[in-house]
């Protein structure tokens, strides 16, 4: 088939772009032609909380990436819609993760649908966002109307979807990120990051936003259960909020020597350093749909401590690939304490190895295409 994907791609950076590019390669490996229709402007600067939206990395080879879409320019939406309509992809897969994009994508898809040929499928990372704003439901409904069917990657998102539409949907598990290289020895990774060799290291990875609960994790580190242990924290990711808020917690509890901060954007070729250096990956989220961080942790063979919210219990198998707890400091401290007890997850490596076989990009792509082929004409 001739397949198009609407979503972030190079030179845009981040997990969504990484997903789209890796997914495109999986579809290509199955013999399909691929075009990635990306954004010339994804967010206006005043809405983007990070330092930059773009990567300095070289363009990925072998991918047709077209930065067509300006998210805030209605005339551009018409132009982009006509371009994609006239290219007549057999299948158009559109990524949807926040209602801000509803007007742009809803308009583009209405124009594409006029060719009476293209099937439109949405991969919904979120239906309604973690940080809610007025107009979310209206923008999402506007987006959904021209979409023929949906794929979700957690039951939380699937339930949100069912509240807004009865269109066909399929729930698939998020595939593993296998594009960050192979693990390296723990001692080497710690040395390259300038970390003390000794200690039990917990990794918090990814953009730092309020709903991800880094403050809860810092407070957990200061709880009596962990305060006198050799448990340390690596923070690896860019602040998308008030840095002073987190630094205040670190200073108040005198955690400076136990918290190691790497708070710039982490390039793809450095991701392996942080996961290789860690003993455990923490996801102390207040709310969640799914998290790609769990899939990176599985790929690098790391057990997890996560809060029992949203879709995280679907991705962290209690007692097998990690431990779950309530989203509050004392519970997180207890879960981390238990994680580091000898024998706490006796078959961790076995369960992680099984998941690495099951959660392949090829399986994800094949299941998605089988679903599309079974939709009514």
N, C-alpha and C positions, 0 to 999 in steps of 0.2 A: 504493500500500500504506500501511497504518498501521505505521510503523517506530518502534521504541524504541532508544535508545542508553543503555547503562549505562556511565558513566564520569564523570570530573571535568568540571565545568562551573561557570560563574559562580555564586556569588562566589569559588569556588576559582580559583587562578591557576596559571600555568605552561604548558609546552608541550602537555601532554595535554589540558588544558582548551581551549587554543586550537585544537588539532586537532579535538576533539569538536564545538565550536561551528562551525568552518568546514566540517566534514564534514556536519553537520546542514543547513547552508544549501545545500550542494551537492545533497543529497537533496531538499530542499524545491524547489529550482529544477527538478528533474525531475518535480515534481508529487506528491510523497509527503507524507503527514502525519507530523510528527516530534514525539517527546517525548524529552527528555533526563532520564534518571533519575540524578541525581547524589548526592553524599554530604552528609549533614548533619554527619557527622564522618568525615573521610578518614583521618587519622592521629591517635592520641593524642599530646599535646604532647611526651611524653618520647621518642617515636620520631621526631619531626620535627626535623631538624637545622637548619632555617632559622629566620628571624625570625617569619614569619607565613605561614599557609596561604591567606590571603584577600586579595583585591584591593579597592581602594577605587574602582575604576572603576564606572561606571554599568552596569546590567544591559543585556545585548544585546537589541536590539529584535527582535520577531518570532519569538522562540524560547520554546517551552514547557519550562521548566527546573523539575524537581521534586527538591528535596534530600531524598530518601527514606532513604538508606542510612547507618546507623551501623556502621562497620567492625568494632567490638568488642562489639556488643550483640546476642546471639543472638535475643532476643525481637523486636528490630527487624527482623532478617533475615526472620523469619516474616511479620511485618506487611508489609514491603516486597514480599516474594515474592507474597503474596496480592493486594496492590494491582496489581502488574504483571500477574499471572495474570488478574485480573478485567478489566483493560483490553484484554486479548487482542490485543496487537500481532501483525501478520502475521509480522514479522521483528523479532527482538531482537538487537542487536549489542552485545556486551560487550567492553570494553577490559580486557586483562590484561597487567600489567607487573611484578608481583612476587607471590611466594607468600603474603605476609602477607594478601592479599585472598582467597586460595583458600577458606577456610572460609565467609566471608560470601557470596561470589558463588556458590560451589557449592551452598549451602543455598537461596539465592534462586532459582537456576535450576532446581533440582529441583522447587520449588513451582510456578514458572511452567510447567514442562513438563507439569504435570498437566492443563492446559486442553486438551491434545491438538490444539492449533492453532498455537501460536507456534513458528516456526523460530528456533533459537538459533545465532548465528554469533559466533565470537570473533575480534577483531583482536588478535593477540598481538605486543606490542612486545618482550617477553621471555617465554621459557618458564621458564628458570632464570636467576636474577639474577646481576649482576656480582659482588656481594658475598654469597657463599653462606653459608647458615645451616642448622643441623639442621632437618629437616622440610620443606625446600623441595620435594623430589620428591613427598612424600606429600600436601602441601597442593595442589600443582599437579594431581596425579591426581584428587583429590577434586573440584576445580573442573572438570576436563575431562569428567567422566562425562556430564553432561546436555547438553554442547555437541554440536551436530550437525556442524559443520564449522569450519574455521579459515582465517584470512588472516594471512600473515606478510609482513614487508617487508624481509627480508634472508635470505640463504641460511644464515647462522649460526643464526638463530631457527628456520628451517625444519628444519635438521638436529636441533636440540634437540627439536622437536616430534615428528619421526619416531622418536626414541628412546623416546617415551612413548606414542604412539598411532598407529594406522593409519587414523584418520578422514580424510575428504576435506579437502584443503587447497589453497589457492591462494596463490602468491607475487605480490605487486604491489609496485611501487615507491612509496615514500612521496611523496605529492604535495607541491608547493611551498607554503610559507607566503606567501600573497599578501595577508595581512591586516595587515601592519605599515606600510603606506604605501609611497610611492615614494621612490627615492633622491633625495638633495639634493646639490648641489655639494660636493666634497671639502673645499675651503677653508672653506665655510660650516659644515659639520659639525664640523670641527676647532675652529673659532672658538667655536662654541656649547658645545663640551665643554671649552673652556679649554686646548686642546692647542697646542703649538708648530706653526706651519704647515709647517715643513720636516721632512723625515724620511720613512722608509719604515715604515709602521705595520702591525704584525701584530695581529690581533684574536683573543683567546680569549674566547668568549662562552658564557654559561650557568652553571648551578649548578656550583660548584667541589667536586668529589668526587675521592677518591684515584684512582679508575680512569681519570679523564679526563686525568691526566698533566700538570697545570699545572707541577708541580715539574720535570718533564723539559724543558719549554719554557723555564722560567727558567734552568735549567742550560745549555741550548743557547745562550741569549742571552749567557752568560758565556764560551762557548767562544772560543778565539783567532780562529777564522774570522769571528766576528761582533762580538767585544769592542770593536773600534775602528771599527766601521761606524756608520751613522746609522739602523740598524734599531731600532725601538722597539716596545714591547708595550703594548697596551690590554687590561686585564683587566676584563671587564664581566659581572658576575654575583655571586650571593650565595654566601658560604662555607657549605658543608655539611660542614665538617670543621674542623681545627685551623688557624685563621688564622695563628697564630704560626709554624707550620712553614714556610709560604710566605714570610712576612715575614723569617724567619731567612735563607732563601736570598737574598732581595733584599739584605739587609744584608751578608751574607758576601761577596757578589760586587760590592758597591757599585753596584747597579743602580737606585737610587732615581730618578735623573734620566731613565732610559730605560724605566721601567715605570710606567704610568699606571693607577691603580686606581679602579674604580667598582664597589665591592663591596656595593652594596645591590641588591635586586631591581630589574630593569629593566622599567618599565611598557611596555606594547605600543606606546604612542605615541612612545616614545623609542628603540625598537629601530633605527629607520632612521638615527639619528645615529651610532651606533657602526659599523654596516656601511658607511655612506657615508664615514666618516672613514678607514676602513682600506684598505690596498692588498691585503691577503692575510688569509685566515681560517685559523687553525691548529687542528687537531684532533690533539693529541699523545697520544691515548688509549693506555692499557695494554691495554684490552680494549674491545670494542664489538659491539653487534648492528647497529642502525642509529642514525643521529643526525639529528634534525631540524635541527641547525645547518647541515648541508650544504645542506639545502633552502632555508634562509634565505639562505645565501651565494649560491646559484645565482640566487635571485630578485633579489638586489641586484647581480648581475653581478660577483661576486668569485671569483677563483681561490683554491685551497686547498692547504695543505700538511698532509698527514695521515699517520698511522702505518699500516703495512700489517697491521692486525689486524681480526678479526671481519668485519663487513659493510662496513667503510669502503672497501675497494677496489672494491666494487660501486657506490659512490656518488661516488667521486672517480676520474675517468677519467685514468689516468696519461698525462702529456704533452699532455692536451687540456683538462681542467678543473682540473688541479692536479698536484702531485707527491706521491709516496708514499715512505716510508722506514721504517726499523726504529724501534721505540719506545725510543730511547736518545738522550742529549743530542748526541753527536757527529753522529749521522745526521740529527737534526732541524736542527742548525746547517748542515750541508751542504745539506740540502734547501731551507732558507730562503735560503741564499746563492745557490743555483742559481736559485731562483724569481725573485730580483731581478736576475738577469743580463738584459740587453736581449735580447728575442726568445726567452726561455725557453719561453713558451707562445704561439706566433705566431698561433694561431687560437682563442684563449681566448674572445673575445667571440662568435664564430660558434657554438662548441659550447654556450656558456651560453644563447644565444638559442634554439637548437634544443631544449634541455632545458626551457626555460620554456614552450615550446609543448606538449611531450610530457607533462609531469608536471602535468597539470591536475587539479583536484578533480572536475570532471565526468567525465573519463576514469576516475579511480579509482572513483567511485561507480557508473558504468555497468558497469565490469568486475566489481565486487563483486556487483552485483545480477544480472548475467548468470550468474555462478557459482552464486548461490543458486538461481536458477530451474532450473538444470540438476541440482540435487541430487535424489536419489530421494525420492519422497513418503513 
